[in-house]
Amino acid sequence: MPKSQSDAPLDGAVQDISSNYKWYVLIMLTIMYTFNFIDRQILVILQEPIKAELGLSDTQLGLLTGLAFAALYVTLGIPIARYADLNNRKNVVAVSLAVWSAMTVLCGRAMNFTQLFMARIGVGIGEAGGSPPAHSIISDYFPPEKRATALSIYSTGIYIGIFLGYIVGGVIAKYYGWRVAFYAMGIPGVLFALWIYFTIKEPIKGQMDLQPIDTTANDSGSRDNDPKLREVISNLLGKKTFIYAALAAGFHTFTSYGVGNFLPSFLQRVHDIDIATAAIVLGLTTGAGGFIGTFLGGYIADKLRDRDMRWYLWVPLIAGFLNIIPSLILFLTENGQLAMIMTFFTGSLTAFFLGPTIAVTHSLVGPKMRAFASAILFFILNLIGLGFGPLVVGLVSDALIPTYGDESLRYAFLTTLIAATISMVFTFLAAKNYKKDLAEATLS
């Protein structure tokens, strides 16, 4: 792709960009992330009519919403992020958005499980280049003391995407069919990729950090000072905080994806709620609740950081404990209305972790390592959570069908509480090591 005018390194100019522009960039990247989750999660609300038409099992649905997407998403994210750290991150984001949106359109053309599986792999390939470069760009527009808030605002794209994907996708599916829903969600993303490419400027790496700025990484000049791949990996894996926080995030998302990806089916099967109503309710409850929780997680952690930096980990730990009661009510109640109300609280409390976890990760590495660090974090997070959460829940549900019938999902959900407990243990261990690792971090 040829360079646009906005691809220029803008060595001094980028530092003079107005406060309004950095918020514009954050909003545009948040919209990009909204498309990311619309296209990732729309299959979740459509899976019952897809299951009926294509004759799929819960295990196959778990593969389509989890491992099929996650397989290449988590592996390609690492080399793409490494490329982004050393090149123009904005271009990587724009191309990735165009690819995953086009593959979403192809999902609507699938005639069997294999074709849909391959199209979902394509969505994962495209989305591999989305978040890590975006995280890095945001960290170069916002200073450390505001970074968790900015990253949390960006992460609200998850729940805006779920909100729009559920409601718009569910309503379209009811009146026009599930294939049209894929078209309606995918085509606008291709067009928005062009908007990203022509309107966002690549910032200087490290311009918001208290260290000398090396602008050579933004042009075609020498890169002798760029950190080597082995240095980046050694830096990350040498920090117990990062290892524990990444594992905590993985088991946390095992629970959130394992439950969340089957919630529409749960409401339709167990509580006899039609697809459009389930879509609207879940869009409002998990979408709005997740939006609020994601923002509050980063905002509260930023506010408390001056008292103790470990609040970046204590905030999601406390939210995890508080989430146990509404989760149990959601899984076990016979009252459909109460179950729908509980999805707001579980959606909100589940979302507290992401902004602070990314901020902790970025605080342990230098600016030329951040996209790669995010990719490693997301590799672990999504391999455990997205890759295996829906798959395990689907397998358990299928195994319990002979005993519990349509109620099998209720008991499959209960198994995710084991993963939630493991997540809280790892979060506690990460907080225990954070001060030491932060003091020893070499931010170059």
Buried (B, 14 or more C-beta within 10 A) or exposed (E): EEEBEBBBBBBEEBEEBEEEBBBBBBEBBBBBBBBBBBBBBBBBBBBBBBBEEBEBBBBBBBBBBBBBBBBBBBBBBBBBBBBBBBBBBBBBBBBBBBBBBBBBBBBBEBEEBEBBBBBBBBBBBBBBBBBBBBBBBBBBBBEBEBBBBBBBBBBBBBBBBBBBBBBBBBBBBBEEBBBBBBBBBBBEBBEBBEBBBEBBBBBBBBBBBEEEBBBBBBBEEEBEEBBEBEBBBEBBEBBBBBBBBBBBBBBBBBBBBBBBBBBBBBBBBBBEBEBBBBBBBBBBBBBBBBBBBBBBBBBBBBBBBEEEBBBBBBBBBBBBEBBBEBBBBBBEBEEBEEBBBBBBBBBBBBBBBBBBBBBBBBBBBBBBBBBBBBBBBBBBBBBBBBBBBBBBBBBBBBBBBEEBEBBBBBBBBBBBBEBBEBBBBBBBBBBBBBEEBBEEBEBB
